[in-house]
């Protein structure tokens, strides 16, 4: 009897020691996670799983959490799945799985994970919000709208829900409804820069510039150095032809870090238009503004060497300063940018497609356009000759193009050359016959 009692006491002691040890280990893991020492958690749990092949629910969950915190979502997901096997209805684990899938761009997997959470708890707001964002990513805007309307029924004071409804309406092309929802969102939270920008853009696009200005002014009282708000403000001044105000805004944008090609381009264009204002008609003052425009446009050109608008306005500024050699240089560069090297390819293929649809007038026009951009594309002469040969009564034009094809390039395809020579010979014989 004494032996049995002592054995029981030993078992209880060992069990107590085991529980105490496990609790201490969990405490250490939680402390490491709290202090951001995620790699230590990964090392500890990695060694433990190597020793015993499996872990407890909490250990798998914390293992996944450590990977998730260092943005290694592909390694976090398997750990969360293992935790989910042990506790299939644990909502927090499922939410973490959904979030990790979403972070990896696996939106379909994220969607069905959040739906699984809602099957367990139909009122889980966290799952509904994440599902709504995922549906927008999947461009399932009707379903997302339905979800946010449901959320609004439970909390009509949440500006985010109205903002998301506005985004769904905007994506669906319903700008009127989108404007309504963004206004509702703004009324509930008038400090959200993203909502202010979206609503201001809608006003801007509808040419309701005064409403857009009021919104932007309000937004700038909240965040005076917002690049996006200041940029839109500057663009509105430019659109309203208030070039002095636009220049001040574009210069301020540059001081707060927006040194983009577009900002310098609009600044230079504003100086150009300002030079025509009555107050700047004195020769020296006008020259100063045009030179300031050139300086800004040159910076824009250095940042983006493909934009034809920049070189066009550089040419215009130099023309106004009577520096015509420089103006010609930039006007020529503008033409090069407007008509890129591949334009002849577009017209060539357009000609082929028009020919296939038996629209020979448009086909001829397209081939001629292609030749105007690239006169060295000699095969186009053959295509033109072929159309006139097969579909027009006057064969003299066909002969002319066959000859141009043969004469323009010494390295033409031999079979096409032979065919062209035979057609010229035959068509000339037919012309001689009918002229007798």
C-alpha positions as CSV (number, residue, x, y, z in Angstrom):
1,X,0.0,0.0,0.0
2,X,2.8,2.4,0.9
3,X,4.5,1.5,-2.4
4,X,1.4,2.4,-4.4
5,X,1.0,5.7,-2.5
6,X,4.6,6.7,-3.1
7,X,4.3,5.8,-6.8
8,X,1.2,8.0,-7.1
9,X,3.0,10.9,-5.4
10,X,5.9,10.5,-7.8
11,X,3.5,10.5,-10.8
12,X,1.8,13.7,-9.6
13,X,5.2,15.3,-9.0
14,X,6.4,14.5,-12.5
15,X,3.1,15.6,-14.0
16,X,3.3,18.9,-12.1
17,X,6.8,19.4,-13.2
18,X,5.8,18.7,-16.8
19,X,2.9,21.1,-16.7
20,X,5.1,23.7,-15.0
21,X,7.9,23.2,-17.6
22,X,5.3,23.5,-20.5
23,X,3.8,26.6,-19.0
24,X,7.3,28.1,-18.6
25,X,8.1,27.3,-22.3
26,X,4.9,28.9,-23.5
27,X,5.7,31.9,-21.4
28,X,9.2,32.2,-23.0
29,X,7.8,31.8,-26.5
30,X,5.1,34.5,-25.9
31,X,7.8,36.9,-24.4
32,X,10.0,36.4,-27.4
33,X,7.1,37.1,-29.8
34,X,6.1,40.2,-27.7
35,X,9.7,41.5,-28.0
36,X,9.9,40.9,-31.7
37,X,12.5,38.1,-31.5
38,X,10.8,36.0,-34.1
39,X,13.9,34.1,-35.4
40,X,14.5,32.8,-31.8
41,X,11.0,31.4,-31.7
42,X,11.5,29.8,-35.1
43,X,14.8,28.2,-33.9
44,X,13.3,26.9,-30.6
45,X,10.2,25.4,-32.2
46,X,12.2,24.2,-35.2
47,X,14.5,22.2,-32.9
48,X,11.5,20.8,-30.9
49,X,9.6,19.6,-34.0
50,X,12.8,17.9,-35.2
51,X,13.0,16.0,-31.9
52,X,9.4,14.9,-31.6
53,X,7.8,15.2,-35.1
54,X,4.8,17.2,-33.8
55,X,3.8,20.1,-31.7
56,X,0.8,21.3,-29.7
57,X,-1.8,23.7,-31.1
58,X,-0.2,26.7,-29.4
59,X,3.2,25.8,-30.6
60,X,2.1,25.4,-34.2
61,X,0.2,28.7,-34.0
62,X,3.1,30.6,-32.5
63,X,5.4,29.0,-35.1
64,X,3.2,30.3,-37.9
65,X,2.9,33.7,-36.1
66,X,6.7,34.0,-36.0
67,X,7.0,33.4,-39.7
68,X,4.0,35.7,-40.4
69,X,5.7,38.5,-38.5
70,X,8.8,38.3,-40.7
71,X,6.6,38.3,-43.8
72,X,7.5,34.7,-44.7
73,X,3.9,33.8,-45.5
74,X,4.7,30.7,-47.5
75,X,6.2,29.1,-44.4
76,X,3.6,30.5,-42.0
77,X,0.7,28.9,-43.8
78,X,1.8,25.2,-43.3
79,X,2.2,25.9,-39.5
80,X,-1.3,27.5,-39.3
81,X,-2.7,24.5,-41.2
82,X,-1.2,22.1,-38.7
83,X,-2.7,24.2,-35.9
84,X,-6.0,24.1,-37.7
85,X,-5.9,20.3,-37.8
86,X,-5.8,20.2,-34.1
87,X,-8.5,22.8,-33.6
88,X,-10.5,23.0,-36.8
89,X,-12.9,25.6,-35.6
90,X,-10.4,28.0,-34.1
91,X,-11.4,31.3,-35.8
92,X,-8.1,33.1,-35.1
93,X,-6.1,30.4,-36.9
94,X,-8.4,30.6,-39.9
95,X,-8.1,34.4,-40.1
96,X,-4.3,34.1,-40.0
97,X,-4.5,31.5,-42.9
98,X,-6.7,33.9,-44.9
99,X,-4.5,36.9,-44.2
100,X,-1.3,34.9,-45.3
101,X,-3.0,33.8,-48.5
102,X,-4.1,37.4,-49.2
103,X,-0.6,38.6,-48.6
104,X,0.8,36.1,-51.2
105,X,-1.9,37.2,-53.7
106,X,-3.7,33.8,-53.4
107,X,-7.1,35.7,-53.3
108,X,-9.2,32.6,-54.1
109,X,-7.8,30.7,-51.2
110,X,-8.2,33.7,-48.9
111,X,-11.8,34.2,-50.0
112,X,-12.8,30.6,-49.2
113,X,-10.9,30.7,-45.9
114,X,-12.9,33.8,-44.8
115,X,-16.1,32.1,-45.9
116,X,-15.2,29.2,-43.7
117,X,-14.8,31.5,-40.7
118,X,-18.3,33.0,-41.5
119,X,-19.7,29.4,-41.6
120,X,-18.5,29.0,-38.0
121,X,-19.4,32.6,-36.9
122,X,-21.7,34.4,-39.3
123,X,-21.3,37.7,-37.5
124,X,-17.5,37.8,-37.4
125,X,-16.8,41.4,-38.5
126,X,-13.0,40.8,-39.0
127,X,-13.7,38.0,-41.5
128,X,-16.4,40.1,-43.3
129,X,-14.0,43.1,-43.6
130,X,-11.2,40.9,-45.0
131,X,-13.6,39.1,-47.3
132,X,-14.8,42.4,-48.6
133,X,-11.3,43.5,-49.4
134,X,-10.6,40.2,-51.1
135,X,-13.7,40.4,-53.2
136,X,-12.6,43.8,-54.5
137,X,-9.2,42.3,-55.3
138,X,-11.1,39.6,-57.3
139,X,-13.2,42.3,-59.0
140,X,-16.4,40.7,-57.6
141,X,-17.8,44.1,-56.9
142,X,-21.5,43.2,-56.5
143,X,-20.7,40.6,-53.9
144,X,-18.4,43.1,-52.1
145,X,-21.1,45.8,-52.1
146,X,-23.7,43.4,-50.7
147,X,-21.2,42.5,-47.9
148,X,-20.5,46.1,-47.0
149,X,-24.2,47.0,-47.0
150,X,-24.7,44.2,-44.5
151,X,-21.9,45.6,-42.3
152,X,-23.5,49.1,-42.5
153,X,-26.7,47.7,-41.1
154,X,-24.8,46.6,-38.0
155,X,-22.7,49.8,-37.8
156,X,-23.9,52.8,-39.8
157,X,-21.2,55.1,-38.3
158,X,-18.2,53.3,-39.8
159,X,-16.8,55.6,-42.5
160,X,-14.6,52.8,-43.9
161,X,-17.7,50.7,-45.0
162,X,-19.1,53.7,-47.0
163,X,-15.6,54.3,-48.5
164,X,-15.4,50.7,-49.7
165,X,-18.9,50.9,-51.2
166,X,-17.8,54.1,-53.0
167,X,-14.8,52.2,-54.4
168,X,-17.0,49.3,-55.6
169,X,-19.4,51.8,-57.3
170,X,-16.4,53.5,-58.9
171,X,-15.0,50.3,-60.2
172,X,-18.4,49.4,-61.7
173,X,-18.5,52.8,-63.5
174,X,-21.3,54.3,-61.4
175,X,-19.6,57.6,-60.6
176,X,-22.8,59.2,-59.3
177,X,-23.4,56.5,-56.7
178,X,-19.6,56.4,-55.9
179,X,-19.7,60.2,-55.2
180,X,-22.6,59.7,-52.8
181,X,-20.9,56.9,-50.8
182,X,-17.6,58.9,-50.6
183,X,-19.5,61.9,-49.4
184,X,-21.2,59.8,-46.7
185,X,-17.8,58.5,-45.7
186,X,-16.3,62.0,-45.6
187,X,-19.2,63.2,-43.3
188,X,-18.4,60.4,-40.9
189,X,-14.6,61.0,-41.0
190,X,-13.4,64.2,-42.6
191,X,-9.7,63.5,-42.0
192,X,-9.2,60.5,-44.3
193,X,-6.8,61.7,-47.1
194,X,-7.7,58.8,-49.4
195,X,-11.4,59.6,-49.2
196,X,-10.8,63.3,-49.8
197,X,-8.7,62.6,-52.8
198,X,-11.2,60.2,-54.4
199,X,-14.1,62.5,-53.9
200,X,-12.1,65.5,-55.1
201,X,-11.1,63.6,-58.3
202,X,-14.8,62.8,-58.9
203,X,-15.6,66.6,-58.5
204,X,-12.6,67.4,-60.8
205,X,-13.7,65.0,-63.5
206,X,-17.3,66.4,-63.4
207,X,-15.8,70.0,-63.7
208,X,-17.1,70.9,-60.2
209,X,-13.8,72.6,-59.5
210,X,-14.9,74.8,-56.6
211,X,-16.2,71.7,-54.7
212,X,-12.9,70.0,-55.3
213,X,-10.9,73.0,-54.1
214,X,-12.9,73.2,-50.9
215,X,-12.3,69.5,-50.2
216,X,-8.6,69.9,-50.9
217,X,-8.3,73.0,-48.7
218,X,-9.9,71.0,-45.9
219,X,-7.6,68.1,-46.4
220,X,-4.5,70.3,-46.4
221,X,-5.6,71.7,-43.0
222,X,-5.2,68.1,-41.8
223,X,-2.0,67.3,-43.7
224,X,-0.3,70.4,-45.3
225,X,2.5,68.4,-46.8
226,X,0.5,65.7,-48.5
227,X,2.0,65.3,-52.0
228,X,-1.2,63.9,-53.5
229,X,-3.4,66.7,-52.1
230,X,-1.0,69.4,-53.2
231,X,-0.6,67.8,-56.6
232,X,-4.3,67.8,-57.3
233,X,-4.6,71.4,-56.0
234,X,-1.8,72.5,-58.4
235,X,-3.5,70.6,-61.3
236,X,-6.8,72.4,-60.6
237,X,-5.1,75.8,-60.7
238,X,-3.6,74.8,-64.0
239,X,-6.9,73.7,-65.4
240,X,-8.5,77.0,-64.3
241,X,-5.7,78.8,-66.0
242,X,-4.6,80.4,-62.7
243,X,-0.9,79.9,-63.7
244,X,0.6,82.0,-60.9
245,X,-1.1,80.0,-58.2
246,X,-0.3,76.7,-60.1
247,X,3.4,77.7,-60.2
248,X,3.5,78.3,-56.4
249,X,1.9,74.9,-55.8
250,X,4.2,73.1,-58.2
251,X,7.3,74.7,-56.6
252,X,6.0,73.8,-53.1
253,X,5.5,70.2,-54.4
254,X,9.2,70.1,-55.4
255,X,10.3,71.4,-51.9
256,X,8.3,68.6,-50.2
257,X,9.9,65.9,-52.4
258,X,7.9,65.5,-55.6
259,X,10.5,65.9,-58.2
260,X,8.7,63.8,-60.9
261,X,8.9,64.6,-64.6
262,X,5.2,65.4,-64.6
263,X,5.5,68.1,-61.9
264,X,8.4,69.8,-63.7
265,X,6.5,69.5,-67.0
266,X,3.4,71.2,-65.6
267,X,5.6,73.9,-63.9
268,X,7.3,74.6,-67.2
269,X,4.0,74.8,-69.1
270,X,2.6,77.1,-66.5
271,X,5.6,79.5,-67.0
272,X,5.0,79.4,-70.8
273,X,1.3,80.3,-70.5
274,X,2.1,82.9,-67.8
275,X,4.4,84.7,-70.3
276,X,1.3,85.7,-72.4
277,X,-0.4,87.4,-69.4
278,X,-0.7,91.2,-69.7
279,X,1.3,91.7,-66.5
280,X,4.3,89.9,-68.1
281,X,4.5,91.6,-71.5
282,X,7.6,93.7,-70.7
283,X,10.4,92.1,-72.7
284,X,12.8,91.3,-69.8
285,X,10.0,90.0,-67.6
286,X,8.6,87.8,-70.4
287,X,12.1,86.4,-71.2
288,X,12.6,85.6,-67.6
289,X,9.4,83.6,-67.4
290,X,10.1,81.7,-70.6
291,X,13.7,80.9,-69.4
292,X,12.2,79.6,-66.1
293,X,9.9,77.5,-68.2
294,X,12.8,76.1,-70.2
295,X,14.7,75.3,-67.0
296,X,11.7,73.3,-65.6
297,X,11.0,71.6,-68.9
298,X,14.6,70.6,-69.3
299,X,14.5,68.9,-65.9
300,X,11.3,67.1,-67.0
301,X,13.0,66.0,-70.2
302,X,16.0,64.6,-68.3
303,X,13.7,62.6,-66.2
304,X,11.6,61.3,-69.1
305,X,13.1,61.2,-72.5
306,X,9.9,59.8,-74.2
307,X,7.2,62.4,-73.5
308,X,6.5,64.5,-76.6
309,X,4.6,67.2,-74.7
310,X,7.8,68.2,-72.9
311,X,9.8,68.7,-76.1
312,X,6.8,70.4,-77.8
313,X,6.7,73.1,-75.0
314,X,10.5,73.4,-75.0
315,X,10.2,74.2,-78.7
316,X,7.4,76.7,-78.1
317,X,9.5,78.5,-75.4
318,X,12.5,78.8,-77.6
319,X,10.3,80.0,-80.5
320,X,8.9,82.8,-78.3
321,X,12.5,83.7,-77.5
322,X,13.3,83.8,-81.2
323,X,15.9,81.0,-80.7
324,X,14.7,79.2,-83.8
325,X,17.5,76.7,-84.1
326,X,16.8,75.4,-80.7
327,X,13.0,75.4,-81.4
328,X,13.5,73.4,-84.6
329,X,15.6,70.8,-82.6
330,X,12.8,70.3,-80.1
331,X,10.0,70.3,-82.6
332,X,11.9,67.6,-84.6
333,X,12.4,65.6,-81.5
334,X,8.7,65.9,-80.7
335,X,7.9,64.4,-84.2
336,X,10.2,61.6,-83.5
337,X,8.5,60.9,-80.2
338,X,5.0,61.2,-81.6
339,X,5.8,58.9,-84.5
340,X,7.9,56.1,-83.0
341,X,9.8,53.5,-85.0
342,X,7.1,50.8,-84.7
343,X,4.4,52.9,-86.3
344,X,5.1,51.6,-89.8
345,X,4.6,48.1,-88.4
346,X,1.2,49.0,-87.1
347,X,0.1,50.4,-90.5
348,X,1.6,47.5,-92.4
349,X,-0.4,45.0,-90.4
350,X,-3.4,47.2,-90.6
351,X,-3.1,47.1,-94.4
352,X,-2.9,43.3,-94.3
353,X,-6.0,43.1,-92.1
354,X,-8.0,45.5,-94.3
355,X,-7.0,43.4,-97.4
356,X,-8.2,40.2,-95.7
357,X,-11.6,41.9,-95.1
358,X,-11.7,43.1,-98.8
359,X,-11.6,46.7,-97.8
360,X,-8.9,47.5,-100.5
361,X,-9.3,51.3,-100.3
362,X,-8.3,51.3,-96.6
363,X,-5.7,48.7,-97.2
364,X,-4.0,50.9,-99.8
365,X,-4.2,53.9,-97.4
366,X,-2.6,51.9,-94.6
367,X,0.3,50.7,-96.8
368,X,1.0,54.3,-98.0
369,X,0.9,55.5,-94.4
370,X,3.5,52.8,-93.5
371,X,5.7,53.9,-96.4
372,X,5.5,57.5,-95.3
373,X,7.0,56.5,-91.9
374,X,9.5,54.0,-93.4
375,X,10.2,54.4,-97.1
376,X,12.7,51.6,-96.9
377,X,10.0,48.9,-96.3
378,X,10.2,47.8,-99.9
379,X,7.9,44.8,-99.5
380,X,5.0,47.2,-99.2
381,X,5.4,48.2,-102.8
382,X,4.8,44.5,-103.7
383,X,1.6,44.5,-101.6
384,X,0.3,47.6,-103.3
385,X,1.2,46.3,-106.7
386,X,-0.7,43.1,-105.9
387,X,-3.9,44.9,-104.8
388,X,-3.9,47.1,-107.9
389,X,-3.2,44.1,-110.1
390,X,-6.0,41.9,-108.7
391,X,-8.7,44.4,-107.9
392,X,-8.4,47.5,-110.1
393,X,-9.0,47.9,-113.8
394,X,-6.1,50.3,-114.4
395,X,-3.1,48.0,-114.4
396,X,-0.6,50.8,-115.1
397,X,-0.5,51.6,-111.3
398,X,0.2,47.9,-110.6
399,X,3.1,47.9,-113.1
400,X,4.4,51.1,-111.4
401,X,4.5,49.5,-108.0
402,X,6.0,46.2,-109.3
403,X,8.8,48.3,-110.8
404,X,9.4,50.3,-107.6
405,X,9.6,47.0,-105.7
406,X,12.2,45.7,-108.1
407,X,14.2,48.9,-108.2
408,X,14.2,50.0,-104.6
409,X,16.1,47.0,-103.0
410,X,18.7,44.7,-104.5
411,X,18.2,42.1,-101.7
412,X,14.5,41.3,-102.4
413,X,13.1,37.8,-102.2
414,X,14.0,36.0,-105.5
415,X,10.6,34.3,-105.9
416,X,8.8,37.7,-105.4
417,X,11.2,39.3,-107.9
418,X,10.5,36.7,-110.5
419,X,6.8,36.9,-110.0
420,X,6.9,40.7,-110.3
421,X,8.9,40.6,-113.5
422,X,6.5,38.1,-115.0
423,X,3.5,40.2,-114.1
424,X,5.1,43.4,-115.5
425,X,5.7,41.5,-118.8
426,X,2.2,40.1,-119.0
427,X,0.5,43.3,-118.1
428,X,2.6,45.3,-120.6
429,X,1.6,42.8,-123.3
430,X,-2.1,43.1,-122.4
431,X,-1.8,46.9,-122.6
432,X,-0.1,46.7,-126.0
433,X,-2.9,44.4,-127.2
434,X,-5.7,46.7,-126.1
435,X,-3.9,49.8,-127.5
436,X,-3.7,48.4,-131.1
